[in-house]
Amino acid sequence: MPGSFWIETLGCPKNQVDSDKLAGSMLRDGYVEASGADSADVVVVNTCAFIEPARAESIETILTLAETRRDGARLVVTGCLAARAGAELAEALPEVDLVVDVGVPVEVALAPSSAGNVRWLPRRREIVPALDLLELPRRRGAAPWAYVKVAEGCDRKCGFCAIPSFRGPQRSRPLAAILAEVAELAASGVREIVLVAQDLASFGRDRSDGPRRVEAGVQAPAIIELVAAVSAVVERVRLLYLYPSSLTDGLVEAIVATGVPYFDLSLQHVSAPLVRRMRRFGTAEKFLDRIAMIREAAPEAVLRSSFILGYPGETEEDHDELLAFLDRAELDWAGFFTFSNEDGTYAAGLDRQVREPLALERLRECAELQDAITAKRRSALVGTTGTVLVDSVGRGRTHREAPEIDGVVRLPADLAVGEFVEVEFAAAEGPDLVGVPLASTGAVGGVRRRVEGIL
């Protein structure tokens, strides 16, 4: 018996998919999942390296697990930090038994013929198709939803992002392989699939195989075909991380048609000069026009975005334009981050760097404004009804909330996990809503008692 394993996952949903794939392959090869890191024979840390705080958290986690693992347990580091600085990690952290590049399954790395005395195992580019995590079996989680990664890598050259340098160019999965994974997840009880990739809307552009829908004599993007195919298998399909320049009218229509009109637009900023300096496209007015079009097509549409504060060259005028945009756009959700100066990126060499205290102050102003907008939009839902997927005991989500990112709907604890329930929203608590099943709303007193029980 190979032994037991534990995987500690840091970073984004795409990393979670990688961990599920690593776990699935280890389970297939005879490993068993431990109850915790302190009882495992192999402890794997799937790291993040997107920005400096993420790298610091990854190293802190590695050192903590090195201290708390049981005697004789092997510590393996993989993920983005391993891909970005694998040889340096192996040199600097003698506590780690093996550092493994992304795309190399852990059980392959642990094999005596592969490991030996080598503490850093880089990915051999010529064997990527055989070892790529994208097509490994995956572990089934306990939740009634699941992330599905449809592509690896990215072909874009955004000024602030180092991901293409260590994740490589975009590699889209075959549509048949994705649908097979979705079908397997659906058969195990998954009701919602969340599609993720570094550049989701560009799915399939690097492939020549597979079907394409033809509309008005024009071949539709592969992402539209994918969305339609997945929505035929599960009740909910959600897309995360869409570049606004790739959000075509056809893709908007395809998303709305799924019944989950949730649009996660990666805007990053709205000032035209600053957006160009980020090596991206768009203006505040163009973004507002697109948002208006989405809301006209689907009044119940939900919009999320993320923004970088303190990018080199950001002026007070740029910041004021962003504040004005947030006020006009009234996004449902937004995340704000200060610029991280990353080696190897275009932005690392730019002039007019913004001081961190000023960037943090700008972030605070944006966050305070957006918090008020989100609270207003959530409060406006009180008294309306909606369909909730029960994610866990006492917690659920409508189409308006992405898992692990947005607020939740608080529910009675007696509702079955994995079921869809019609509820009335009886109260708003900041980003969260309180949902009362419609079967319980026959009397005012009954509603009041149910709400009090949830709160």
N, C-alpha and C positions, 0 to 999 in steps of 0.2 A: 504494500500500500504506500503510495507516494507521501501521504501525510495530510495535514490540514493547512488551510491558508486563510489569510485575512487581507482585504484590500481597503486601504484608506484613500478616498477620492477627494481631490481638491479641484477647484476651478469650475468650469462651465458645464452645461448639460452634455456637450460633446464628449467631455472627459468621462462623464458618468456612463455614457454608452460604451466607451472604450473599456471601462472597468467591468461592465456587464459582460462584454465579450471575453475579456481575460478570465473572468470567473467561470463563464460557460465552458471555455476551452479546458480550464483546469478541472472542473467537475467531470467533463467528458473523459479526461485522462486519469481519473481515479482519485484526485484530491477531494477532500471534504471541506466544507466551509466551517471555520471555527466560530465560536461564540463571541470572540473578541481578539484584539491584537495580542493580548498577553497570554493567550492559550494556543496560538498558531505555530505551526512549524515553519511556515513561510509568511512573512509580512511584506506586503507590497504597498508602496506609496506611489499613487498616480498623481504626479505633480502638475502644477500650473506655473507658467512663466510669462504670462501676458504683460504684466507690469511689475514694478519693483515690490509693492506690498504683497503681491501674489507669490513672488519668488521667496520673499522673507518668510511668509507663512509656510511655504513648502519646506524650507530648510528647518524651521522650528519644529514642524511636524516630524520630519525625519529624525532629528535629534531626540525628540521626546519618545518616539517609538523605539529608537535604539536603546534607550534606558529602560523602558518598561517591557520589552519583549522577554520572553522566557529564555532560560539558558539553552543554548544550542540552536535557537531559531535563526533562520536566515532572513536578512533584511534586503529587499530588492527595491530599487528606485527606478521608476519609468515615467512616461508622460512628457509634457512639454519641456520641463526643466532639464530632464535627461537628454532630450533631443537637442536642446539649445546649448547645453554646457556639460555634456556627459563626461568627457575626459577630465574636465576640471573638477566635477563633482567627485569622481572616483579618486582623484588625487587629494582633494581637500577633506573628504569624509571617510577616514579609515573605518568608521563604525559600520559603513554600508558594505555588504558582501558583494553586491553586483549592481551596476547601473546599466539599464537596458534602454536602448533607443525605442521610440514609438514604432509600431509595426512589427516588433519582435515579440511573439507570445512568451510569457514568463516561463512556462514549462519547457519551451525550447531552450531558453537561455540557461535554465537550471540543469539541463542535461550535461553529464560529465564530459561528453565529447565537445560540447559547445563552450562550457564555462572554463574548466581547468583553472589556471591561475589568472585568467583575464578578468579584471574587475569592471571593464567598460566594454559593452558589446554593442557596437554601432550597427545600424541597419545597412545591410548590403542592398544597394539600390536595385541590383539585377534580380533579386528574389522578392521584391515587394509584392507582386501579385500572389505569390504562394503564402506569404506570411502576413499580409495586410490584415489588421484587426477588423476591417470592414466586413469581411466574410467569415469570421469565426462564429461558432455557435454562441448564444448569449444566455445569461442567467435570467430567469423570470423573477421579477420583483413582486412585492406584495400588493402594490397599488393597482387600481383599475385603469391606469394610464401608463404610457411608456414613451420615452424618447426613441426615435429611430434616426440614426445618422445616415444620410443618403449620399454623402460625398466627403472626401478628405482633401485638405489643402485648399489653396486659394490662389487665383491668378491676378488679383488686384494688387495695386501698389499704393495703398493708403499711406500717407506720410508718417503716421504715428504707430503703425502696426508692424511687428516683427514676425508675425505668424507664418507668412509664406517662406521665410528664411529657414524655418526648422520643420514645418509641416509639409513643405513642398508645394508643387502646383496642384491644381484641382484634379481630383480623380473621382468621377461619378460612378456609382454602383450601377450595375444592370438593373433595369426596371423589374425583371423577373425575380432577381434575388431580393430586392426590397419587398416586393409583394409576398414572397414566400415567408419572410420574417414577420411581416404584418399579419399574415394569416395564422402563423403559429402563435403570435401574441394574442390575437383575437380568440383563438381556440382555448387559450388558457385563462380567459376572462377579462382581457384588456378591452376597455370600451372607448378609450381616446388615445390616438396616436399623435405625438408631437414631432413633426419633422424638423430636423436640425442639420446645419452644415455651416461652414465658414461663410459661404456665399450661396445661400439656398436657392435664390431665384435663377442662378446660373447653372443649376443642375442639368446635366446632360449635354451641355455645350461642347464638352470634350469627348463625346462619344458619337459615333456615326450609326450605331445599331439601335434597334428598338423602334417601336411604332411612334408615329407623330400624327397628331390631329391636324387636319387641314381646315382652316376657316377662311372663307372668302378668298379661296385660292392661295392663301398664305400658310405656310407650315407653322403651327403654334409651338411655342417653347416647350421643351420636355417637361418643365415643372408643372405645366397645366395638365399634361397627360398623367403625370404622377399624382397630382392632387385628386383628379377625378377617379383614378384607379384605386387609391387608398380609401377614398370616401365611400367606395362601393363595398368595402370590407368591414369597416368599423363605423360606429355611430358619429364619432367626432374626429375631425382632422384639424390640427392647429399647426401653423407655420411660425417659426421663430427666425429672426434676423433676415429681413428683406432690405436690400439696397433700394432706395427710392428710385434711382434711375432705371432699375429693372422691373419696377412695378407697373406692368403694362395694363391697359384696359382689360385685356383678356384674362390676365392673372387675377385682377380684382374680381371679375365676374366669376372665375372659378372658385375663389375663396368664399365669396358670398353664397355660391350655390351649395357649398358643403353644410351650411347652417351654422358655421362658426366664423362670423365676420370679425375676426381678430387680426389686426394688422400691426405687426412689430416692425417699425420702420427705423433703420439705422441711419439717423440724420447726422448726429455728432455736432453740428452747428448749423446756423442759418445765414450768417453774414457771408455774402457772396465772395468777397476777397479772402476771408479766412477759410471758407470751404475750398476754394481753389488752392490755397496754401496747404491744405490737408490732402491735396491731390484727389479731390472728390468733386462732385457736381451738384448743382442745385442752388436755389435762393429761397429766401423766406416766402416770397409770393408764390413761387412754383410749388413749394411744399404745402402752403395753405390751399392752393387750388386743388391739389391732389387730395388733400384731406376732405375738402368740401365735396369733391366728386364721389369719394368713398361713402360719405355720410348721406349723399343724395341717393346713391345706389342701395344703401342699407342703413336706414336711420338708427338701427340698433348696433351699428358697428362700434368696435372698441379699438382705440389707437394707443400704442405704446411707442416710446422712443428712448434713446440715450444720447447724452451730450457730454462733450469734453470741455472743461473750463481751464483756461490758462494755457491754451496752445500757443506756441511762439508767434508773436505778432498780434495777439488778441488785444484790442483797444477797448476803452470804455464805450465807444460807439458800437463796437461789435457786441459787447455784453448787453448794452441797452436794447439792441435789436433782438437779441435772444429773449430777453425778458418780455419785450412787446410781442414776440411770436408766441411764447408760452401763454400769454394772456389771451391772445386771439384764437389760438388753436384749441385751447381747452382739451388737451390730451387727457385720456383717462389715467394713464400711468407714464412715468418718466424716471429714468435713472440718471444721476449726475456723477461725473468722475473728474478729478483733476488730471491734467496732462502728466504723463510719465515719460521722461526722456530715455528712450530705449536705444542702446547701441545698435548700429547697423541699419537704422531707419533714416529716412529722408529728414525727418524733423530734428534728429539729433544734432544736425549741423546748421540749423537755422538760427538767424540772429533774432534779437528782440525777445529773448526768453522772459517769461512772466514769473515774477517772484511767487513762491509758494503761498505766503500769507495772503496775497492778493487773489490768487486762484481759489483759495479756500473761502475767502469772503464772497467771491462771485458765486461759488457753488452753493453757499448758504442762502444767498438771496434767491437763486433759482429754486432750490429745494423748498424754501418756505412758500414761495408763490405756487409751486406745483402741488404741494401738500394741501393748500387751501382749495385749489381747483379739483383735485381728486376727491377731497371730502365733500365738496358741493355736488359733484357728479354722483357720488355714492349715495348721498342723502336724497337726491332726486329720485332714486329707485325705490325708496320706502313707499309702501302701498301698492307697488306693482307686483307682478308675478313672473316666475321664470323656472326653467328646468335646471336642476342641480344634479351633478354626478357626485355621489357620496364617495369621497376619497378615503376617508378614515373615520373612526368613531367620532361623531360630533363635528365633522368638517367636510365641506364639499365645495364645488365650483360650478358656476354657470359658464357660458361661452365667454364671459367678460374677464375671467381670471385664468392666467396661465399658471400651471403648477410650479410651486417653489419660487415664484417671482412676485406675483401680485397678492392682493388680499384674498380672503377666503369667505365662504358663507358658513356661519356657525349654525349647527343643526341639532335637533334632539339626538341623544345618544342611542336611541333605539332603532334608528334607521339602518338598513342593511348596507354594508360597504359594497360598492360596485353597482348599485342600482341608481337609476334616474328617478328623481322625485320632483313633482311640481310643488313649488312653495310660493308663499307670499312673503315679501321682504318687509319685516315688521319694524326693523330698526337698523341704524347705521352706527358703527363704532369705528371711527376713523376710516381705514381702508377696508374694514370688514363689514359684512352684512349679517343680520340675523334672519334666518329663514324659518318659516313655520309651514309645515305641510298643509296643503289646501284642505285635506280631510279633517284637519284640526281647527279650521277657521270658521266653524259654524256658529259660534257664539262669542260675543265680545269677551266675556269672562274667560272662556276657554283659550282664546288667543293670548290674553294677558297672562294666564298661568303658564302656557307653553313658552312664551317669551321670557318670563321670569326664570323658568327652569333652565333655559339656554344660557341666559346671562349669569 
